[in-house]
Amino acid sequence: PIASGMVKITSRQLEASALVLHGIMLLNLVCVPPDLFFTRAGARVCFKLALGMLLLDFRLSSMFNVVSMLAHIWKYDRMRADFELADGALPLTVPPLHFAFTEVMTCVGLSWLCLTVEQLEWARVSAACELEEASRKSDHVMLQASKRMISALCDAE
């Protein structure tokens, strides 16, 4: 519906909706029970990727991904503090440095994917504009040729 023009939406509205959806995701992250934190990780990554593709703005999606990454690391740190047992052992098996590295690499990977899609979209739009310009030039050349042919035919009589 958006591509056909039935639904009018501006880039500001897309950015605002992405901001709201990221806010909802971060609120969900803060409120999620610790036992569901790791089970929903894949869904959160897919959601962040979809929002990045929706924005088509590498800088804005990277900023959202960095904020999300920091929230994930904060949540993991809070869970480690909450789960520390009396003898100092932790039931969480993922080392903090490994978790932080995974989050950073996920952020970098998502940002790279968003940058790639943005560049592909710019290339597609640029090619479409060049095609339109070439079409206009060829129409102009055809019009000039038609005028010359009509002029030549009129002069021949």
DSSP file (Angstrom, degrees, kcal/mol; ACC not computed):
  #  RESIDUE AA STRUCTURE BP1 BP2  ACC     N-H-->O    O-->H-N    N-H-->O    O-->H-N    TCO  KAPPA ALPHA  PHI   PSI    X-CA   Y-CA   Z-CA
    1    1 A P     >>       0   0    0      0, 0.0     6,-1.5     0, 0.0     5,-1.3   0.000 360.0 360.0 360.0 -33.4    0.0    0.0    0.0
    2    2 A I  T >45 +     0   0    0      1,-0.2     3,-1.0     4,-0.2     7,-0.1   0.939 360.0  47.7 -71.2 -44.6    2.8    2.5    0.7
    3    3 A A  T 345S+     0   0    0      1,-0.3    -1,-0.2     2,-0.1     0, 0.0   0.827 109.4  53.9 -65.6 -31.3    4.6    1.9   -2.6
    4    4 A S  T 345S-     0   0    0      1,-0.1    -1,-0.3     3,-0.0    -2,-0.2   0.608 114.6-116.4 -79.5 -10.2    1.3    2.3   -4.6
    5    5 A G  T <<5S+     0   0    0     -3,-1.0    -3,-0.2    -4,-0.5    -2,-0.1   0.459  84.5 117.6  91.0   1.3    0.7    5.6   -2.9
    6    6 A M  S   <S+     0   0    0     -5,-1.3     2,-0.6     1,-0.2    -4,-0.2   0.864  76.6  45.9 -68.7 -34.4   -2.5    4.5   -1.1
    7    7 A V  S    S-     0   0    0     -6,-1.5     2,-0.6     2,-0.0    -2,-0.2  -0.945  80.5-149.1-111.7 120.9   -0.9    5.2    2.2
    8    8 A K        +     0   0    0     -2,-0.6     2,-0.4    -3,-0.1    -6,-0.1  -0.794  27.9 161.9 -90.8 122.1    1.0    8.5    2.6
    9    9 A I        -     0   0    0     -2,-0.6     2,-0.2    -7,-0.1    -2,-0.0  -0.999  22.7-149.3-141.9 137.7    3.9    8.2    5.0
   10   10 A T     >  -     0   0    0     -2,-0.4     4,-1.9     1,-0.1     5,-0.1  -0.555  30.5-110.1-101.9 168.1    6.9   10.5    5.4
   11   11 A S  H  > S+     0   0    0      1,-0.2     4,-2.6     2,-0.2     5,-0.2   0.849 119.3  57.1 -66.1 -32.5   10.5    9.7    6.5
   12   12 A R  H  > S+     0   0    0      2,-0.2     4,-2.5     1,-0.2    -1,-0.2   0.897 106.1  49.5 -63.6 -39.6    9.8   11.6    9.8
   13   13 A Q  H  > S+     0   0    0      2,-0.2     4,-2.5     1,-0.2    -2,-0.2   0.888 110.9  49.8 -67.1 -38.1    6.9    9.3   10.5
   14   14 A L  H  X S+     0   0    0     -4,-1.9     4,-2.5     2,-0.2    -2,-0.2   0.922 112.1  47.8 -64.2 -43.8    9.0    6.2    9.8
   15   15 A E  H  X S+     0   0    0     -4,-2.6     4,-2.4     2,-0.2    -2,-0.2   0.906 112.3  49.4 -63.8 -41.1   11.8    7.5   12.1
   16   16 A A  H  X S+     0   0    0     -4,-2.5     4,-2.4     2,-0.2    -2,-0.2   0.915 111.9  47.8 -64.8 -42.3    9.2    8.3   14.8
   17   17 A S  H  X S+     0   0    0     -4,-2.5     4,-2.6     2,-0.2    -2,-0.2   0.899 112.2  49.8 -66.6 -38.4    7.7    4.8   14.5
   18   18 A A  H  X S+     0   0    0     -4,-2.5     4,-2.6     2,-0.2    -2,-0.2   0.895 110.1  51.2 -65.4 -38.7   11.1    3.2   14.6
   19   19 A L  H  X S+     0   0    0     -4,-2.4     4,-2.3     2,-0.2    -2,-0.2   0.924 111.8  46.7 -62.9 -44.2   12.0    5.3   17.7
   20   20 A V  H  X S+     0   0    0     -4,-2.4     4,-2.4     2,-0.2    -2,-0.2   0.922 112.8  49.3 -64.3 -43.7    8.8    4.2   19.4
   21   21 A L  H  X S+     0   0    0     -4,-2.6     4,-2.3     2,-0.2    -2,-0.2   0.884 111.0  49.4 -65.3 -37.6    9.4    0.5   18.5
   22   22 A H  H  X S+     0   0    0     -4,-2.6     4,-2.6     2,-0.2    -1,-0.2   0.901 110.2  52.1 -65.3 -39.3   13.0    0.6   19.8
   23   23 A G  H  X S+     0   0    0     -4,-2.3     4,-2.5     2,-0.2    -2,-0.2   0.908 109.7  48.4 -61.5 -42.1   11.7    2.2   23.0
   24   24 A I  H  X S+     0   0    0     -4,-2.4     4,-2.6     2,-0.2    -1,-0.2   0.908 111.2  50.9 -63.6 -41.3    9.2   -0.6   23.4
   25   25 A M  H  X S+     0   0    0     -4,-2.3     4,-2.3     2,-0.2    -2,-0.2   0.916 111.6  46.9 -63.5 -42.0   11.9   -3.2   22.7
   26   26 A L  H  X S+     0   0    0     -4,-2.6     4,-2.3     2,-0.2    -2,-0.2   0.891 111.7  50.7 -67.7 -38.1   14.2   -1.6   25.4
   27   27 A L  H  X S+     0   0    0     -4,-2.5     4,-2.2     2,-0.2    -2,-0.2   0.913 110.9  49.3 -63.5 -41.5   11.3   -1.5   27.9
   28   28 A N  H  X S+     0   0    0     -4,-2.6     4,-1.5     1,-0.2    -2,-0.2   0.893 109.8  52.5 -62.2 -39.6   10.6   -5.1   27.1
   29   29 A L  H  < S+     0   0    0     -4,-2.3    -2,-0.2     1,-0.2    -1,-0.2   0.905 110.9  46.0 -63.9 -41.6   14.3   -5.8   27.7
   30   30 A V  H  < S+     0   0    0     -4,-2.3    -1,-0.2     1,-0.2    -2,-0.2   0.876 119.6  40.6 -68.6 -36.6   14.4   -4.1   31.0
   31   31 A C  H  < S+     0   0    0     -4,-2.2    -1,-0.2    -5,-0.2    -2,-0.2   0.580  86.7 113.9 -90.1 -10.1   11.2   -5.8   32.2
   32   32 A V  S  < S-     0   0    0     -4,-1.5     5,-0.1    -5,-0.2    -3,-0.0  -0.365  74.0-112.2 -65.9 136.8   11.9   -9.3   30.8
   33   33 A P    >>  -     0   0    0      0, 0.0     3,-1.7     0, 0.0     4,-0.6  -0.374  26.8-114.8 -64.8 148.5   12.3  -12.0   33.4
   34   34 A P  H >> S+     0   0    0      0, 0.0     3,-0.8     0, 0.0     4,-0.5   0.805 113.2  60.9 -56.7 -31.6   15.9  -13.3   33.6
   35   35 A D  H 34 S+     0   0    0      1,-0.2     4,-0.3     2,-0.1     3,-0.1   0.734 108.5  43.9 -71.7 -18.5   14.8  -16.8   32.5
   36   36 A L  H <> S+     0   0    0     -3,-1.7     4,-1.6     1,-0.1    -1,-0.2   0.453  88.2  92.5 -99.4  -2.6   13.6  -15.4   29.2
   37   37 A F  H << S+     0   0    0     -3,-0.8    -2,-0.1    -4,-0.6    -1,-0.1   0.928  94.8  33.2 -60.0 -48.4   16.5  -13.1   28.5
   38   38 A F  T >< S+     0   0    0     -4,-0.5     3,-1.0     1,-0.2     4,-0.4   0.811 113.3  59.8 -80.2 -29.7   18.5  -15.6   26.5
   39   39 A T  T 34 S+     0   0    0     -4,-0.3     4,-0.2     1,-0.2     3,-0.2   0.792 109.1  44.1 -70.8 -25.5   15.5  -17.4   24.9
   40   40 A R  T 3X S+     0   0    0     -4,-1.6     4,-2.1     1,-0.2    -1,-0.2   0.334  84.6  99.2 -97.4   6.8   14.3  -14.1   23.3
   41   41 A A  H <> S+     0   0    0     -3,-1.0     4,-2.1     1,-0.2     5,-0.2   0.908  81.5  50.1 -63.0 -43.1   17.8  -13.0   22.1
   42   42 A G  H  > S+     0   0    0     -4,-0.4     4,-2.3    -3,-0.2    -1,-0.2   0.898 110.1  50.3 -62.8 -40.8   17.3  -14.2   18.5
   43   43 A A  H  > S+     0   0    0     -4,-0.2     4,-2.4     1,-0.2    -1,-0.2   0.885 109.1  52.1 -65.2 -38.0   13.9  -12.5   18.2
   44   44 A R  H  X S+     0   0    0     -4,-2.1     4,-2.5     2,-0.2    -2,-0.2   0.902 109.5  49.4 -65.7 -39.4   15.5   -9.2   19.5
   45   45 A V  H  X S+     0   0    0     -4,-2.1     4,-2.3     2,-0.2    -2,-0.2   0.929 112.3  47.3 -64.7 -44.9   18.2   -9.4   16.9
   46   46 A C  H  X S+     0   0    0     -4,-2.3     4,-2.5     1,-0.2    -2,-0.2   0.896 112.2  51.0 -62.7 -39.2   15.7  -10.0   14.1
   47   47 A F  H  X S+     0   0    0     -4,-2.4     4,-2.3     2,-0.2    -2,-0.2   0.914 110.1  48.7 -64.6 -43.5   13.6   -7.2   15.3
   48   48 A K  H  X S+     0   0    0     -4,-2.5     4,-2.2     1,-0.2    -2,-0.2   0.890 111.7  50.2 -63.9 -38.6   16.6   -4.8   15.4
   49   49 A L  H  X S+     0   0    0     -4,-2.3     4,-2.3     2,-0.2    -2,-0.2   0.918 110.0  49.8 -64.9 -43.6   17.5   -5.8   11.9
   50   50 A A  H  X S+     0   0    0     -4,-2.5     4,-2.0     1,-0.2    -2,-0.2   0.897 111.6  48.7 -63.2 -40.3   13.9   -5.3   10.6
   51   51 A L  H  X S+     0   0    0     -4,-2.3     4,-1.9     2,-0.2    -1,-0.2   0.886 109.8  52.1 -67.5 -37.2   13.8   -1.8   12.2
   52   52 A G  H  X S+     0   0    0     -4,-2.2     4,-1.7     1,-0.2     5,-0.5   0.899 110.8  47.3 -64.1 -39.6   17.2   -1.0   10.7
   53   53 A M  H  < S+     0   0    0     -4,-2.3    -1,-0.2     1,-0.2    -2,-0.2   0.854 109.3  55.4 -68.0 -34.5   15.9   -2.0    7.2
   54   54 A L  H  < S+     0   0    0     -4,-2.0    -2,-0.2    -5,-0.2    -1,-0.2   0.882 109.2  46.5 -65.3 -38.4   12.8    0.0    7.8
   55   55 A L  H  < S-     0   0    0     -4,-1.9    -2,-0.2    -5,-0.1    -1,-0.2   0.896  80.4-161.1 -72.4 -40.4   14.8    3.2    8.5
   56   56 A L     <  +     0   0    0     -4,-1.7     2,-0.4     1,-0.2    -3,-0.1   0.832  56.7 114.3  54.3  34.3   17.2    3.0    5.6
   57   57 A D     >  -     0   0    0     -5,-0.5     4,-2.7     1,-0.1     5,-0.3  -0.902  52.3-164.2-134.6 104.8   19.4    5.4    7.5
   58   58 A F  H  > S+     0   0    0     -2,-0.4     4,-2.4     1,-0.2     5,-0.2   0.883  87.5  49.8 -57.8 -44.6   22.7    3.8    8.6
   59   59 A R  H  > S+     0   0    0      2,-0.2     4,-2.1     1,-0.2    -1,-0.2   0.927 114.0  44.0 -65.0 -44.7   23.5    6.5   11.2
   60   60 A L  H  > S+     0   0    0      2,-0.2     4,-2.3     1,-0.2    -2,-0.2   0.919 115.4  47.1 -68.1 -43.6   20.2    6.4   12.9
   61   61 A S  H  X S+     0   0    0     -4,-2.7     4,-2.4     1,-0.2    -1,-0.2   0.870 111.3  52.6 -67.4 -34.0   19.9    2.6   12.9
   62   62 A S  H  X S+     0   0    0     -4,-2.4     4,-2.4    -5,-0.3    -1,-0.2   0.905 108.2  50.9 -65.2 -40.1   23.5    2.3   14.2
   63   63 A M  H  X S+     0   0    0     -4,-2.1     4,-2.3     1,-0.2    -2,-0.2   0.934 111.5  47.4 -62.2 -45.2   22.7    4.7   17.0
   64   64 A F  H  X S+     0   0    0     -4,-2.3     4,-2.4     1,-0.2    -2,-0.2   0.901 111.8  51.0 -61.9 -40.2   19.6    2.6   18.0
   65   65 A N  H  X S+     0   0    0     -4,-2.4     4,-2.5     2,-0.2    -1,-0.2   0.871 109.0  50.5 -67.1 -36.2   21.7   -0.6   17.8
   66   66 A V  H  X S+     0   0    0     -4,-2.4     4,-2.6     2,-0.2    -1,-0.2   0.923 111.3  48.1 -67.0 -43.5   24.4    0.9   20.1
   67   67 A V  H  X S+     0   0    0     -4,-2.3     4,-2.1     1,-0.2    -2,-0.2   0.920 113.5  48.1 -61.9 -42.5   21.8    2.0   22.6
   68   68 A S  H  X S+     0   0    0     -4,-2.4     4,-2.5     2,-0.2    -2,-0.2   0.901 110.1  52.3 -63.9 -41.1   20.3   -1.5   22.4
   69   69 A M  H  X S+     0   0    0     -4,-2.5     4,-2.4     1,-0.2    -2,-0.2   0.929 110.0  48.1 -61.2 -45.5   23.7   -3.1   22.8
   70   70 A L  H  X S+     0   0    0     -4,-2.6     4,-2.4     1,-0.2    -1,-0.2   0.879 111.0  51.2 -63.9 -37.0   24.4   -1.1   26.0
   71   71 A A  H  X S+     0   0    0     -4,-2.1     4,-2.7     2,-0.2    -1,-0.2   0.895 109.4  50.5 -66.5 -39.0   21.0   -2.0   27.4
   72   72 A H  H  X S+     0   0    0     -4,-2.5     4,-2.5     2,-0.2    -2,-0.2   0.925 111.8  47.0 -63.6 -43.8   21.7   -5.7   26.7
   73   73 A I  H  X S+     0   0    0     -4,-2.4     4,-2.3     2,-0.2    -2,-0.2   0.905 112.9  49.8 -65.2 -40.3   25.0   -5.5   28.5
   74   74 A W  H  X S+     0   0    0     -4,-2.4     4,-2.5     2,-0.2    -2,-0.2   0.929 111.2  48.9 -61.5 -45.8   23.5   -3.6   31.4
   75   75 A K  H  X S+     0   0    0     -4,-2.7     4,-2.5     1,-0.2    -2,-0.2   0.906 111.1  50.0 -62.8 -41.3   20.7   -6.2   31.7
   76   76 A Y  H  X S+     0   0    0     -4,-2.5     4,-2.3     2,-0.2    -1,-0.2   0.914 110.7  49.7 -63.5 -41.9   23.2   -9.0   31.6
   77   77 A D  H  X S+     0   0    0     -4,-2.3     4,-1.9     2,-0.2    -2,-0.2   0.903 111.1  49.4 -63.5 -41.2   25.3   -7.3   34.4
   78   78 A R  H  X S+     0   0    0     -4,-2.5     4,-2.3     1,-0.2    -2,-0.2   0.897 110.1  51.2 -64.1 -40.5   22.1   -6.9   36.5
   79   79 A M  H  X S+     0   0    0     -4,-2.5     4,-2.3     2,-0.2    -2,-0.2   0.897 107.7  52.6 -64.6 -39.2   21.2  -10.5   36.0
   80   80 A R  H  X S+     0   0    0     -4,-2.3     4,-0.8     1,-0.2    -1,-0.2   0.910 111.0  47.2 -62.5 -41.2   24.7  -11.6   37.1
   81   81 A A  H  < S+     0   0    0     -4,-1.9     3,-0.4     1,-0.2    -2,-0.2   0.884 114.3  46.9 -67.6 -37.5   24.3   -9.5   40.3
   82   82 A D  H  < S+     0   0    0     -4,-2.3    -2,-0.2     1,-0.2    -1,-0.2   0.829 115.2  45.6 -72.4 -31.2   20.9  -10.9   41.0
   83   83 A F  H  < S+     0   0    0     -4,-2.3    -1,-0.2    -5,-0.2    -2,-0.2   0.487  77.2 125.3 -93.3  -3.3   21.9  -14.5   40.3
   84   84 A E     <  -     0   0    0     -4,-0.8     6,-0.2    -3,-0.4     5,-0.1  -0.376  55.6-138.0 -62.1 126.9   25.1  -14.6   42.3
   85   85 A L    >   -     0   0    0      4,-2.5     3,-1.8    -2,-0.1    -1,-0.1  -0.286  22.8-100.8 -82.5 169.5   24.9  -17.4   44.8
   86   86 A A  T 3  S+     0   0    0      1,-0.3    -1,-0.1     2,-0.1    -2,-0.1   0.834 122.1  52.0 -61.5 -34.2   26.0  -17.3   48.4
   87   87 A D  T 3  S-     0   0    0      2,-0.1    -1,-0.3     1,-0.1     3,-0.1   0.375 121.0-105.3 -86.5   7.4   29.2  -19.1   47.7
   88   88 A G  S <  S+     0   0    0     -3,-1.8     2,-0.1     1,-0.3    -2,-0.1   0.372  78.3 132.9  89.1  -5.5   30.1  -16.7   44.9
   89   89 A A        -     0   0    0     -5,-0.1    -4,-2.5     2,-0.0    -1,-0.3  -0.468  47.1-142.1 -78.6 152.0   29.3  -19.1   42.1
   90   90 A L        -     0   0    0     -6,-0.2    -6,-0.1    -2,-0.1   -10,-0.1  -0.954   9.7-154.6-116.3 130.2   27.2  -17.9   39.2
   91   91 A P  S    S+     0   0    0      0, 0.0     2,-0.4     0, 0.0    -1,-0.1   0.668  72.6  98.0 -75.2 -13.7   24.7  -20.1   37.5
   92   92 A L        -     0   0    0      1,-0.1    -2,-0.1   -12,-0.1   -12,-0.0  -0.619  58.5-164.8 -75.6 126.6   25.1  -18.1   34.3
   93   93 A T        +     0   0    0     -2,-0.4    -1,-0.1     2,-0.1    -3,-0.0   0.577  60.6  91.9 -92.3  -9.3   27.4  -20.0   32.0
   94   94 A V  S    S-     0   0    0      4,-0.0    -2,-0.1     2,-0.0     5,-0.0  -0.769  78.3-127.9 -89.1 119.7   28.2  -17.2   29.6
   95   95 A P     >  -     0   0    0      0, 0.0     4,-2.5     0, 0.0     5,-0.2  -0.357  17.5-122.2 -63.8 145.4   31.3  -15.2   30.6
   96   96 A P  H  > S+     0   0    0      0, 0.0     4,-2.8     0, 0.0     5,-0.2   0.886 111.4  50.4 -57.9 -41.4   30.7  -11.4   30.8
   97   97 A L  H  > S+     0   0    0      1,-0.2     4,-2.6     2,-0.2     5,-0.2   0.901 111.0  49.2 -65.5 -39.4   33.5  -10.7   28.3
   98   98 A H  H  > S+     0   0    0      2,-0.2     4,-2.5     1,-0.2    -1,-0.2   0.913 112.1  48.5 -64.3 -43.0   32.1  -13.2   25.9
   99   99 A F  H  X S+     0   0    0     -4,-2.5     4,-2.4     2,-0.2    -2,-0.2   0.927 112.7  47.7 -63.5 -44.8   28.6  -11.8   26.2
  100  100 A A  H  X S+     0   0    0     -4,-2.8     4,-2.5     2,-0.2    -2,-0.2   0.917 112.3  49.6 -63.2 -42.7   29.9   -8.2   25.7
  101  101 A F  H  X S+     0   0    0     -4,-2.6     4,-2.7     1,-0.2    -1,-0.2   0.908 110.3  51.0 -62.1 -41.8   31.9   -9.3   22.7
  102  102 A T  H  X S+     0   0    0     -4,-2.5     4,-2.3     1,-0.2    -2,-0.2   0.911 110.9  48.4 -61.9 -42.7   28.9  -11.0   21.2
  103  103 A E  H  X S+     0   0    0     -4,-2.4     4,-2.4     2,-0.2    -2,-0.2   0.911 111.9  48.9 -65.0 -42.1   26.8   -7.9   21.7
  104  104 A V  H  X S+     0   0    0     -4,-2.5     4,-2.6     1,-0.2    -2,-0.2   0.930 112.9  47.3 -63.5 -44.5   29.4   -5.7   20.1
  105  105 A M  H  X S+     0   0    0     -4,-2.7     4,-2.7     2,-0.2    -1,-0.2   0.868 111.2  51.5 -66.5 -35.2   29.8   -8.0   17.1
  106  106 A T  H  X S+     0   0    0     -4,-2.3     4,-2.7    -5,-0.2     5,-0.2   0.914 111.1  48.5 -64.5 -42.2   26.0   -8.2   16.7
  107  107 A C  H  X S+     0   0    0     -4,-2.4     4,-2.3     2,-0.2    -2,-0.2   0.922 113.6  46.2 -63.1 -44.8   25.8   -4.4   16.7
  108  108 A V  H  X S+     0   0    0     -4,-2.6     4,-2.5     2,-0.2    -2,-0.2   0.918 113.7  49.1 -64.6 -43.7   28.6   -4.2   14.1
  109  109 A G  H  X S+     0   0    0     -4,-2.7     4,-2.5     2,-0.2    -2,-0.2   0.918 112.4  46.8 -63.2 -44.8   27.0   -6.9   12.0
  110  110 A L  H  X S+     0   0    0     -4,-2.7     4,-2.5     2,-0.2    -1,-0.2   0.907 113.0  49.7 -64.6 -40.8   23.6   -5.3   12.1
  111  111 A S  H  X S+     0   0    0     -4,-2.3     4,-2.4    -5,-0.2    -2,-0.2   0.904 110.8  50.2 -64.1 -40.0   25.0   -1.9   11.3
  112  112 A W  H  X S+     0   0    0     -4,-2.5     4,-2.5     2,-0.2    -2,-0.2   0.919 110.9  48.8 -63.9 -43.5   27.0   -3.3    8.4
  113  113 A L  H  X S+     0   0    0     -4,-2.5     4,-2.5     2,-0.2    -2,-0.2   0.912 111.8  49.0 -62.0 -42.2   23.8   -5.0    7.0
  114  114 A C  H  X S+     0   0    0     -4,-2.5     4,-2.3     2,-0.2    -2,-0.2   0.897 111.5  49.7 -65.2 -39.3   21.9   -1.7    7.3
  115  115 A L  H  X S+     0   0    0     -4,-2.4     4,-2.6     2,-0.2    -2,-0.2   0.911 111.0  50.0 -64.2 -42.2   24.7    0.2    5.6
  116  116 A T  H  X S+     0   0    0     -4,-2.5     4,-2.4     2,-0.2    -2,-0.2   0.924 112.2  46.3 -62.7 -45.4   24.8   -2.4    2.8
  117  117 A V  H  X S+     0   0    0     -4,-2.5     4,-2.4     2,-0.2    -1,-0.2   0.901 112.2  51.5 -64.8 -40.1   21.0   -2.2    2.2
  118  118 A E  H  X S+     0   0    0     -4,-2.3     4,-2.5    -5,-0.2    -2,-0.2   0.927 111.2  47.0 -62.5 -44.1   21.1    1.6    2.3
  119  119 A Q  H  X S+     0   0    0     -4,-2.6     4,-2.4     2,-0.2    -2,-0.2   0.893 111.7  50.9 -65.8 -38.7   23.9    1.6   -0.3
  120  120 A L  H  X S+     0   0    0     -4,-2.4     4,-2.2     2,-0.2    -1,-0.2   0.899 110.9  48.9 -64.0 -39.6   22.0   -0.8   -2.5
  121  121 A E  H  X S+     0   0    0     -4,-2.4     4,-2.5     2,-0.2    -2,-0.2   0.908 110.9  49.7 -66.9 -41.3   18.8    1.3   -2.2
  122  122 A W  H  X S+     0   0    0     -4,-2.5     4,-2.7     1,-0.2    -2,-0.2   0.904 110.9  50.3 -63.2 -40.1   20.8    4.4   -3.2
  123  123 A A  H  X S+     0   0    0     -4,-2.4     4,-2.4     2,-0.2    -2,-0.2   0.898 110.9  49.3 -64.1 -40.0   22.3    2.6   -6.1
  124  124 A R  H  X S+     0   0    0     -4,-2.2     4,-2.2     2,-0.2    -2,-0.2   0.924 113.4  45.5 -64.8 -44.6   18.8    1.5   -7.3
  125  125 A V  H  X S+     0   0    0     -4,-2.5     4,-2.4     2,-0.2    -2,-0.2   0.906 112.7  51.3 -65.7 -41.2   17.4    5.0   -7.0
  126  126 A S  H  X S+     0   0    0     -4,-2.7     4,-2.5     1,-0.2    -2,-0.2   0.914 110.5  48.6 -62.2 -43.1   20.4    6.5   -8.8
  127  127 A A  H  X S+     0   0    0     -4,-2.4     4,-2.3     1,-0.2    -1,-0.2   0.892 110.9  50.8 -64.5 -39.2   20.1    4.0  -11.6
  128  128 A A  H  X S+     0   0    0     -4,-2.2     4,-2.2     2,-0.2    -2,-0.2   0.894 111.0  48.6 -65.2 -39.2   16.3    4.8  -11.9
  129  129 A C  H  X S+     0   0    0     -4,-2.4     4,-2.5     2,-0.2    -2,-0.2   0.908 111.5  49.2 -66.8 -41.6   17.1    8.5  -12.0
  130  130 A E  H  X S+     0   0    0     -4,-2.5     4,-2.6     2,-0.2    -2,-0.2   0.893 111.1  50.3 -64.3 -38.8   19.7    8.0  -14.7
  131  131 A L  H  X S+     0   0    0     -4,-2.3     4,-2.3     2,-0.2    -2,-0.2   0.907 110.8  48.9 -65.0 -41.6   17.3    5.9  -16.7
  132  132 A E  H  X S+     0   0    0     -4,-2.2     4,-2.3     2,-0.2    -2,-0.2   0.910 112.2  48.4 -64.2 -41.8   14.7    8.6  -16.4
  133  133 A E  H  X S+     0   0    0     -4,-2.5     4,-2.4     2,-0.2    -2,-0.2   0.913 111.9  48.8 -65.4 -42.7   17.1   11.2  -17.5
  134  134 A A  H  X S+     0   0    0     -4,-2.6     4,-2.6     1,-0.2    -1,-0.2   0.882 110.5  51.9 -63.9 -37.6   18.3    9.1  -20.5
  135  135 A S  H  X S+     0   0    0     -4,-2.3     4,-2.3     2,-0.2    -2,-0.2   0.905 109.5  49.2 -65.0 -41.3   14.7    8.5  -21.4
  136  136 A R  H  X S+     0   0    0     -4,-2.3     4,-2.1     2,-0.2    -2,-0.2   0.912 112.0  48.8 -63.4 -42.1   14.0   12.3  -21.3
  137  137 A K  H  X S+     0   0    0     -4,-2.4     4,-2.5     2,-0.2    -2,-0.2   0.911 111.6  48.6 -64.6 -42.3   17.1   12.9  -23.5
  138  138 A S  H  X S+     0   0    0     -4,-2.6     4,-2.6     1,-0.2    -1,-0.2   0.880 110.3  51.9 -67.5 -35.5   16.0   10.3  -26.0
  139  139 A D  H  X S+     0   0    0     -4,-2.3     4,-2.2     2,-0.2    -1,-0.2   0.903 110.6  48.7 -63.3 -39.9   12.5   11.7  -26.1
  140  140 A H  H  X S+     0   0    0     -4,-2.1     4,-2.4     2,-0.2    -2,-0.2   0.914 111.9  48.0 -65.8 -43.3   14.0   15.1  -26.8
  141  141 A V  H  X S+     0   0    0     -4,-2.5     4,-2.5     1,-0.2    -2,-0.2   0.904 111.9  50.1 -64.1 -41.4   16.3   13.7  -29.6
  142  142 A M  H  X S+     0   0    0     -4,-2.6     4,-2.4     2,-0.2    -1,-0.2   0.887 110.1  50.7 -64.8 -38.6   13.3   11.9  -31.1
  143  143 A L  H  X S+     0   0    0     -4,-2.2     4,-2.3     2,-0.2    -2,-0.2   0.918 111.2  47.8 -64.6 -43.3   11.2   15.1  -31.1
  144  144 A Q  H  X S+     0   0    0     -4,-2.4     4,-2.2     2,-0.2    -2,-0.2   0.912 112.3  49.4 -63.5 -42.1   14.0   17.0  -32.8
  145  145 A A  H  X S+     0   0    0     -4,-2.5     4,-2.4     1,-0.2    -2,-0.2   0.891 110.4  50.8 -64.7 -39.0   14.4   14.3  -35.4
  146  146 A S  H  X S+     0   0    0     -4,-2.4     4,-2.6     2,-0.2     5,-0.2   0.904 109.6  50.2 -64.6 -41.1   10.7   14.3  -36.0
  147  147 A K  H  X S+     0   0    0     -4,-2.3     4,-2.5     1,-0.2    -2,-0.2   0.909 111.4  48.5 -64.3 -40.6   10.6   18.1  -36.5
  148  148 A R  H  X S+     0   0    0     -4,-2.2     4,-2.7     2,-0.2    -2,-0.2   0.908 111.9  49.2 -65.4 -40.5   13.5   17.9  -38.9
  149  149 A M  H  X S+     0   0    0     -4,-2.4     4,-2.7     2,-0.2    -2,-0.2   0.922 112.8  46.7 -65.7 -43.0   11.8   15.1  -40.9
  150  150 A I  H  X S+     0   0    0     -4,-2.6     4,-2.4     2,-0.2    -1,-0.2   0.913 113.1  49.8 -64.0 -41.3    8.5   17.0  -41.1
  151  151 A S  H  X S+     0   0    0     -4,-2.5     4,-2.2    -5,-0.2    -2,-0.2   0.910 111.8  48.2 -62.7 -41.8   10.4   20.1  -42.1
  152  152 A A  H  X S+     0   0    0     -4,-2.7     4,-1.7     2,-0.2    -2,-0.2   0.905 112.4  48.8 -65.8 -41.3   12.3   18.2  -44.8
  153  153 A L  H  X S+     0   0    0     -4,-2.7     4,-1.0     2,-0.2    -2,-0.2   0.887 112.0  48.6 -66.0 -38.5    9.0   16.7  -46.1
  154  154 A C  H  < S+     0   0    0     -4,-2.4     3,-0.4     1,-0.2    -1,-0.2   0.888 111.9  49.0 -68.0 -38.7    7.3   20.0  -46.2
  155  155 A D  H  < S+     0   0    0     -4,-2.2    -1,-0.2     1,-0.2    -2,-0.2   0.813 104.6  60.7 -69.9 -28.9   10.2   21.6  -48.0
  156  156 A A  H  <        0   0    0     -4,-1.7    -1,-0.2     1,-0.3    -2,-0.2   0.783 360.0 360.0 -71.3 -26.7   10.2   18.7  -50.5
  157  157 A E     <        0   0    0     -4,-1.0    -1,-0.3    -3,-0.4    -2,-0.2   0.485 360.0 360.0 -83.1 360.0    6.7   19.5  -51.7
